[in-house]
């Protein structure tokens, strides 16, 4: 093909790509895609929430485009995380990336209900998600039960956990474990008086 003709057919570079930061990590697209899928969002839904086009987001996820800081902030906000979420993995030693999560490098989400989730899995691209859930005394997932297409299990590492599944309530002590289909309506809380820690496994990831 004539090179001049090829250049003429090249689409204009989107503004989000034109001012992209030079240090954008190569794993960024995969991180966005993994988190989007864990949130059970389609590209169309993410586009509607972030204000970015479906085509552009698809390019970013396939690492065909590198977003600007402004675009990445819009994506992070739409996915419910801070922009730092996507750069944590960049601080990991290359040989450990995708294999190890150091305690000081865990990604986390703080909820207004007094719950903090720390991601223990190296990424959300696999079929299993491992989370450390820390709950302040009285913290709850909400008064209304919820459900999603996953399966989950866990163990209470410290404190106590009150768990409701299909309306049935159980009180779990330190060292107790549990498991259930996430399609069953469920909710949980820390009955107190101390902080509760639970290691939670979910498959497929639903963060």
N, C-alpha and C positions, 0 to 999 in steps of 0.2 A: 504494500500500500504506500502511496505517496506520502512522505512525512509531513509535507505542508498541509495536505488534506486531513491527515490525522490530527494535527494540531487544531485545525479549524473546527473539528467535531468535538473537541474536548470541552465539557461543560465548565462554566465558571466555578471558581473555588468558593464554597460557602464562607461567609464571614466568620463562622465558628471555627473553621479550619485555618483560615488565613492568619488569625492571630493566636494560633495554638502555641502553648509553651513548649520550648525546645526539649524540656526534660520530661515530657509526658512518658510514663513507663510503658513498655511494650505489652505488659499484661493487662493494661487498663480495659480494653474491650472485653476480654474474658471475664474480668471482675464485674463489670456492669451487667453483662449477660447473665452471669450466675446469680447475682443479687436480684435482678428483675424476675428471673424464673422462680427463685425462692419466694418472691413476693406474689407469685401467681399473676403476673401482669403480662399482657401482650405488648408488642411494640406500639400498637395503636393507642393503647391505654397510657403507656409511658409518654408517648408523643403529646397526647392531649393534656397531661398533667404538667409536663416540662415546658411545653410551648415550642418544642423542636419537631422537625418533620420526621416521619417514619423512615424515609429514605436515608436521612442523615444519621439517625440513631442506628440504623442497620449498618451503615458504613463504619461507625464508631465501634460497634460490637465485633465486626469482622476485621477490625484494625486496618481499615482502608482509609480512615480519617482520624486525626487527633484533635479532640475538642479543645476549645479555649477554656480558660478558667471560668469565664461567665457561663459557658454552656455546661461545663462539668458541675458547677454549683447548682444549675437548674436540674440536672439529672439527679444529683445527690439529694436535693430537697424533695424531688418527686418520689424517690425511693426511701425517704425517711432516715437518711444518714447524713453525717457531715462529709465534707469533701475529703477530709483526712482518711476516711474509710478506704478509699481507693489507693492511697499512697503508703499505707502501713506495710504492705507486702514488699514494697520497694526497699525497705530497710532490712529485709531478711537477707542473709548470706545466700548468694546464687545457688549453692549446692543444697541448701535447705528449703528453698522456695518450693511450695507445693508438697512438702513433706513434714516440716516441723513448724510449730507455733511456739515461740518463746513467751514466757509469762508476761514479760514487759511489753510485748508487741501484740497482745490480743486486741482484736477489734471489738468494739462495744457499742451498745445502744442503751441509753437511759430513758426509761419511761416515767411519765408523770405520776404513775401509781406507786412508785417506790421500788420498782423492779429494775435490775440491771442485767442485761444479757451480754456475756462475753463469748465470742465465737472461738471454739477450740479447734475446729477443723481448719486445715490450711487453706481451703477454698470452698465455694459452694457449687463447684462444677461436678462433684461426684454424686453418688446416690445416698450418702449418709451425711447428716449434719450433727455435729456435737457442740453443745452449748453449756456453759456454766451460768446458771441462773442464780443471782443473789437477790434476796427479798428482805426488805426491812420489816420489822414487826408490824403486822397489820396490812402489809402490802398485798394486793390482789390483782388478778388478771382481769377483773371486772365482775360486776354483779350478774351480767348476762353470760350464759355459756356460749361457746362458739365451736365451730367444726371446720375441718379442711381435709383435703384428700391426701392424707399421709398416715403413717403409723409411728407411734412414739413410745419411748420407754425411758426410764431414768432411775436414779438412786439419790436419796437424801444424804448428802455428805455431812451436813451440819444443821442442827435445829429441827424444826417440825414443819410438815406440809399437810395442809388439808386439801384434799382432791375430790372434786365432784365429776363423775362420769355417768351420763344418762340419768342424772338426778340422784345417783347413789353417792354418799359421802363416806370417805375413808380418811383416817388420821394416820399419817406416816411419821415415824420417828427416825432419828439418825441411823443410817445403815439399811433402812427399808428401801425396797425397790418396787417399780410398777411398770405396766405396759398396757397399751390399749390402741384400738383403731381410732385415728383422729377424726374420722367421720362421725363418731359418737360425740354429741354435745358435751363439752367439758369446760371446767374452770378450776382455779386453784387460788390459795392464799396462804400467807404465813400467819398462823394464829398467835404467834409470839410466845414468850416475850423477847426472844433473841433473834438475831439475823439467821435466815435460812439459806443454805446453799444446796442446789440441786444440779447434778450433772444430767443433762437431758440429751437424748439421741432421737433424731427425727429422720424418717426416710419416706419419700424423697425429701430433700431440704424444703422447708417452708418457714423462712425467717422473717 
